[in-house]
Every structure is written in structure tokens, then in C-alpha cells.
Amino acid sequence: MIQRNAEPAGLVGKRALITGGTRGIGLAMVQRLVEEGATVVTSARKEAPGLPDSVRLVTADVSTPEGVQHLAESALDLLGGIDILVNNAGGASSGGMPHFGGHTSIPDEDWCEALKTNYLAAVRLDRAVLPSMLEQRSGVIIEVASTVARRPAGALLHYGAAKAALVHYAKGLATEVAPHGIRVNSVLPGLVRTPAMDLVAENIRGTTGQDGDAVVHMMVHAEGAPMEGITEPADVADLVAFLVSDRARRITGAGYVIDGGALPQV
């Protein structure tokens, strides 16, 4: 008979920090981890309504070293330690809006903003939080990337490059900290129905003059997923809730694509 380890369900007693948790995928993850029993601190650049009553919000700009340090210190103070860190802040609206004129149309400031928000923010926050995880010899880190890290899209070349760097970094960090009881994985969503997607659709609509619904249909069709429909934030949140739980205790250094089967690579 195969012996299975009896692992506790849910995240009761776990302390989590989720960046960018006031809308879209971030908000869905905050809600999901709270449902699982975790104590959650999240961050955003400004105050925002709609968070669960138990969640504490720290206003911080994680694209800056000062903002990361403020967030890390505040979260550690509020939680007394961190068991789960989800680096979610960023996205195509953070220095990653599409540039349809090709590589030469992307200005330096957009390259820098995409790298600061979608890559360096995670590197810096991990560096600030890891000492406490190393001390307790346990912890889980999730880096939220994107499928454009593996399938370059010309109009989002700067954003995709930042996310590709994040996936590479997550694998290396996972190898480094695994002997200390810490797991690191990346999650790569495809097209997700979020406010950020609406911003991209609006940008395309403004460039092409197409109807808003037509733009969304075009984006879904262009992704090429064999499954019907579009990925919702709750779908990504369910995956993350599993990966940070003890049921995923042997999973580290992996990158999980969630895009309805659109990514063609094996």
C-alpha cells in the first residue's frame, strides 16, 4: 500500500505577503489565501477599497528600493514573520504597455520601468524577506511572471524580457535556498480578464479604432488557446493557493503555465 503523508489542509497559521493585491490577480490571491486561513498583508501604491476586513494594506512603490524596504519592514512588523511571499506587483501597465512600432519605438524609460517593476521589485523584496525565512528554515516564494516570458510578443518585448529574467532568476534562487527549507516557484499566466487587460485593450482600441468587444475577442483569438473562454483571476489564485500549501511540499524550481493550453512549447 502506498503511504501518504498526512498534510494539514488550508493555510491556517500561515503569514503571507502579496504585492499588488488590490485588484485583478493580486486581489483574487489575497481573497483566496484569506479563505484558506492565512493572515495576509498586501501592498499597493495607494489606498484601495474592496479588501477583506482582516487584510492589512501597506502603501509602497515596490519599483523603488525605498518602497521595497518600507514594505518588508512593515510586513515583518505586522505579521511577526513571513511564511509566504507572492511577488505579483507589475504587469503590462507598469512600463509594459504595447509599442506597435517595433523595438526602436520602445523608449529607455519604458525598458527601465518594466525591469524595475516586473523584475527588480521581486529580487529586492526576496532579498529583504529571505533572512527571516532562512532563520525559521521554512518559507514559500511565488514569482508571478507571464507566458510572454516564453513566447516573445514584439509589442511587449520589454515586458516579456523582464518576465523572462524573473523566471530565470526564480529557478536559480530555488536551487540556492532549497537546502534551507524554502521553496520558490514561478507562475506564468496567459491572457487573464483583469483591469490590466482592459488597459491593454484600450491602448489597442485607441491605435486601431476597433470596438472594445472586438479588441478583447481579437486578443483571445490571438492567444490561440484550445480551451474555450478566458482565464479568470480566480483560476490563477487557485493555482497559487495550492503551490504555497504543504500539499506542494516537493515542488520547487518549477514554472507553472496557466493559459488554457495556448503556449505551444513542450
Backbone torsions as a table, in degrees:
resi	resn	phi	psi	omega
1	MET	NA	135.8	177.9
2	ILE	-74.5	128.0	178.9
3	GLN	-89.6	130.0	177.5
4	ARG	-111.4	137.8	176.1
5	ASN	-70.3	136.1	178.0
6	ALA	-82.6	102.1	-178.5
7	GLU	-103.3	138.2	179.3
8	PRO	-67.1	140.0	177.6
9	ALA	-79.6	151.8	174.6
10	GLY	78.9	-172.6	-175.1
11	LEU	-125.4	29.5	179.6
12	VAL	-59.4	129.6	179.8
13	GLY	88.8	-7.9	179.7
14	LYS	-85.3	144.9	-179.7
15	ARG	-112.6	122.9	-171.6
16	ALA	-124.2	141.9	171.4
17	LEU	-119.0	122.4	179.9
18	ILE	-123.7	119.9	179.5
19	THR	-84.6	151.1	179.0
20	GLY	61.3	46.4	-171.3
21	GLY	-102.0	24.3	-176.5
22	THR	-104.9	-3.8	177.8
23	ARG	-159.9	166.5	174.7
24	GLY	56.8	-137.9	-178.1
25	ILE	-60.7	-40.2	-178.3
26	GLY	-60.7	-46.2	179.1
27	LEU	-64.0	-40.7	178.3
28	ALA	-61.5	-39.0	178.2
29	MET	-68.2	-41.2	176.6
30	VAL	-57.6	-49.7	-179.0
31	GLN	-61.9	-41.3	-177.4
32	ARG	-67.3	-43.3	-179.1
33	LEU	-69.5	-33.7	174.5
34	VAL	-63.5	-43.3	177.3
35	GLU	-58.7	-33.1	-179.4
36	GLU	-81.8	-2.8	175.3
37	GLY	102.1	2.6	-179.6
38	ALA	-76.2	152.5	169.4
39	THR	-92.3	125.4	-167.9
40	VAL	-122.7	134.6	166.7
41	VAL	-115.5	137.0	177.2
42	THR	-129.9	173.5	-177.2
43	SER	-136.4	156.5	172.6
44	ALA	-160.8	165.9	-179.7
45	ARG	-73.4	-21.3	179.1
46	LYS	-148.4	164.9	178.9
47	GLU	-59.8	148.2	-179.8
48	ALA	-150.2	141.6	178.2
49	PRO	-81.3	171.7	170.5
50	GLY	96.1	0.3	178.6
51	LEU	-80.9	150.8	172.6
52	PRO	-56.4	148.5	-174.3
53	ASP	-57.9	-32.2	-175.2
54	SER	-80.3	-9.8	-173.6
55	VAL	-86.6	133.5	176.4
56	ARG	-98.2	134.4	180.0
57	LEU	-107.1	130.1	174.2
58	VAL	-110.8	121.7	177.5
59	THR	-81.3	121.8	-177.1
60	ALA	-160.7	144.3	174.6
61	ASP	-98.4	100.5	-173.8
62	VAL	-77.1	-0.9	174.5
63	SER	-78.5	-5.2	179.0
64	THR	-116.6	147.9	176.7
65	PRO	-58.7	-37.7	-179.0
66	GLU	-66.2	-40.0	179.3
67	GLY	-65.5	-40.8	177.7
68	VAL	-63.0	-45.1	-179.0
69	GLN	-63.1	-42.8	177.6
70	HIS	-60.9	-43.9	-179.8
71	LEU	-64.5	-46.8	-178.2
72	ALA	-61.2	-47.1	-179.6
73	GLU	-63.8	-42.3	-179.2
74	SER	-65.6	-44.5	-178.4
75	ALA	-65.5	-42.8	179.0
76	LEU	-64.2	-35.5	177.9
77	ASP	-68.8	-43.9	-177.8
78	LEU	-70.3	-37.4	-174.1
79	LEU	-96.6	-22.2	-176.1
80	GLY	78.3	9.7	-177.6
81	GLY	148.7	164.0	-178.2
82	ILE	-130.9	123.2	177.2
83	ASP	-97.0	-29.2	-175.8
84	ILE	-133.3	128.6	174.8
85	LEU	-125.0	124.0	177.4
86	VAL	-118.4	110.9	178.5
87	ASN	-87.6	94.1	-175.0
88	ASN	-111.0	-21.0	-176.3
89	ALA	-58.4	141.6	-179.5
90	GLY	131.7	-149.8	178.9
91	GLY	115.2	177.0	-175.8
92	ALA	-67.4	-17.2	178.7
93	SER	-88.5	-4.0	-178.8
94	SER	-104.9	78.7	-178.1
95	GLY	72.3	12.6	-175.9
96	GLY	-124.0	19.0	178.6
97	MET	-61.8	146.9	-175.8
98	PRO	-61.4	143.8	173.6
99	HIS	-124.1	107.7	-171.9
100	PHE	-84.4	-1.1	178.8
101	GLY	-88.7	8.3	179.4
102	GLY	88.1	-175.8	-174.5
103	HIS	-54.1	-42.2	-175.5
104	THR	-72.5	-11.1	179.4
105	SER	-88.2	-5.5	-178.3
106	ILE	-91.8	113.1	-177.2
107	PRO	-74.9	160.5	179.8
108	ASP	-53.8	-41.0	-175.7
109	GLU	-63.7	-31.8	177.8
110	ASP	-74.7	-37.2	173.1
111	TRP	-59.4	-47.2	-177.4
112	CYS	-65.9	-42.2	-179.5
113	GLU	-66.0	-41.8	178.7
114	ALA	-61.1	-43.2	-179.9
115	LEU	-69.0	-41.8	-179.0
116	LYS	-63.7	-44.1	-173.0
117	THR	-85.0	-38.2	-173.5
118	ASN	-95.5	-8.5	-179.3
119	TYR	-132.3	-62.1	-175.0
120	LEU	-63.9	-30.5	177.7
121	ALA	-58.4	-42.8	179.5
122	ALA	-68.6	-44.3	179.0
123	VAL	-57.5	-46.9	-177.4
124	ARG	-67.6	-41.2	-178.2
125	LEU	-70.5	-39.1	174.3
126	ASP	-57.1	-44.8	-178.7
127	ARG	-62.2	-33.6	-179.5
128	ALA	-78.7	-30.7	-174.8
129	VAL	-93.8	-29.6	-174.0
130	LEU	-56.6	-37.7	179.5
131	PRO	-55.0	-38.9	178.9
132	SER	-69.9	-36.2	177.0
133	MET	-68.2	-40.1	178.6
134	LEU	-63.8	-37.5	179.1
135	GLU	-64.8	-40.6	-179.7
136	GLN	-88.1	-5.0	178.3
137	ARG	56.3	40.5	175.2
138	SER	-164.6	156.2	177.4
139	GLY	155.7	159.3	178.0
140	VAL	-133.8	133.7	177.0
141	ILE	-122.1	131.0	175.6
142	ILE	-118.2	126.5	175.3
143	GLU	-103.0	116.8	-179.6
144	VAL	-87.7	111.2	-177.7
145	ALA	-106.9	-134.7	-177.9
146	SER	-167.4	154.4	177.1
147	THR	-66.5	-18.3	176.9
148	VAL	-68.6	-10.3	172.2
149	ALA	-66.7	-26.1	-178.0
150	ARG	-110.4	-18.7	178.8
151	ARG	-129.0	89.2	-175.3
152	PRO	-56.9	135.2	175.2
153	ALA	-115.9	121.2	-172.2
154	GLY	-52.4	-42.4	-177.6
155	ALA	-71.5	-16.5	-179.6
156	LEU	-120.3	32.3	-174.4
157	LEU	-59.3	-41.3	-179.2
158	HIS	-67.5	-42.3	178.2
159	TYR	-65.9	-46.4	179.6
160	GLY	-62.8	-37.8	178.6
161	ALA	-63.6	-39.7	178.1
162	ALA	-64.8	-40.9	-179.8
163	LYS	-71.5	-34.0	175.9
164	ALA	-63.6	-41.2	176.3
165	ALA	-61.1	-38.2	-179.7
166	LEU	-64.7	-42.7	179.5
167	VAL	-65.3	-43.1	177.2
168	HIS	-60.0	-46.9	-179.6
169	TYR	-61.7	-42.4	-178.1
170	ALA	-60.5	-40.2	179.1
171	LYS	-64.5	-43.8	179.4
172	GLY	-65.8	-41.5	179.1
173	LEU	-64.9	-39.2	179.5
174	ALA	-58.3	-42.4	179.3
175	THR	-64.4	-38.7	-177.2
176	GLU	-68.4	-42.0	-170.8
177	VAL	-99.9	-7.1	-179.6
178	ALA	-56.0	-40.8	179.1
179	PRO	-63.3	-14.3	-179.1
180	HIS	-100.5	12.4	175.4
181	GLY	84.5	16.4	-177.1
182	ILE	-113.6	132.9	179.6
183	ARG	-107.2	143.2	178.4
184	VAL	-134.7	124.6	176.3
185	ASN	-135.4	158.8	174.8
186	SER	-115.7	150.1	178.0
187	VAL	-120.2	130.2	-174.9
188	LEU	-119.3	87.9	177.0
189	PRO	-73.7	149.9	168.5
190	GLY	-88.1	-140.3	178.4
191	LEU	-69.6	124.3	-179.2
192	VAL	-125.8	141.2	-179.6
193	ARG	-75.7	92.8	-177.7
194	THR	-135.4	167.7	172.9
195	PRO	-57.5	-32.4	177.9
196	ALA	-64.5	-39.4	176.9
197	MET	-63.3	-38.0	178.6
198	ASP	-62.8	-37.4	178.3
199	LEU	-65.5	-42.1	178.0
200	VAL	-64.0	-42.9	179.3
201	ALA	-61.4	-39.8	179.4
202	GLU	-66.1	-38.0	177.7
203	ASN	-63.2	-42.5	178.4
204	ILE	-66.7	-41.7	179.9
205	ARG	-61.2	-41.3	179.6
206	GLY	-65.8	-29.6	-179.6
207	THR	-81.9	-39.3	-173.5
208	THR	-99.6	-20.6	-177.5
209	GLY	79.8	8.3	-179.2
210	GLN	-74.9	158.3	174.9
211	ASP	-64.5	147.6	-177.0
212	GLY	-57.8	-46.7	179.0
213	ASP	-63.2	-36.0	179.6
214	ALA	-66.1	-36.0	179.0
215	VAL	-65.7	-46.1	179.1
216	VAL	-61.5	-44.0	178.0
217	HIS	-59.9	-41.8	179.2
218	MET	-62.5	-42.2	-179.3
219	MET	-64.8	-43.5	179.4
220	VAL	-64.2	-44.0	179.6
221	HIS	-64.1	-40.5	-178.0
222	ALA	-65.8	-31.4	179.5
223	GLU	-64.7	-33.4	174.0
224	GLY	78.1	26.3	179.7
225	ALA	-71.3	132.4	177.5
226	PRO	-70.8	-22.6	176.5
227	MET	-78.4	146.2	177.6
228	GLU	-72.8	154.6	173.4
229	GLY	84.8	-166.5	-176.8
230	ILE	-132.1	147.6	178.6
231	THR	-66.8	134.7	178.7
232	GLU	-101.7	155.8	177.2
233	PRO	-53.9	-36.0	-179.5
234	ALA	-63.5	-30.4	178.0
235	ASP	-64.0	-43.6	179.0
236	VAL	-67.3	-40.1	180.0
237	ALA	-62.1	-38.1	178.3
238	ASP	-63.9	-41.3	178.0
239	LEU	-62.8	-45.9	-179.2
240	VAL	-64.3	-40.8	179.5
241	ALA	-59.0	-37.3	176.1
242	PHE	-68.6	-47.6	-174.9
243	LEU	-63.8	-29.8	-179.6
244	VAL	-88.6	-5.4	-178.6
245	SER	-87.0	167.2	178.7
246	ASP	-69.1	-14.6	177.7
247	ARG	-69.9	-16.5	177.9
248	ALA	-106.5	29.5	-170.1
249	ARG	-63.5	-20.4	179.6
250	ARG	-102.7	11.8	-178.2
251	ILE	-107.2	115.6	175.1
252	THR	-153.1	154.0	-179.8
253	GLY	71.8	19.6	-176.5
254	ALA	-108.7	156.8	175.4
255	GLY	-121.1	119.1	-174.9
256	TYR	-103.8	116.3	178.5
257	VAL	-87.6	133.4	175.6
258	ILE	-133.7	95.3	-172.6
259	ASP	-149.8	18.5	179.6
260	GLY	69.9	19.2	176.8
261	GLY	87.9	15.9	-174.8
262	ALA	-73.1	-36.6	-175.4
263	LEU	-65.8	122.6	-173.1
264	PRO	-79.5	-18.1	-175.6
265	GLN	-67.6	147.8	174.3
266	VAL	-77.9	NA	NA
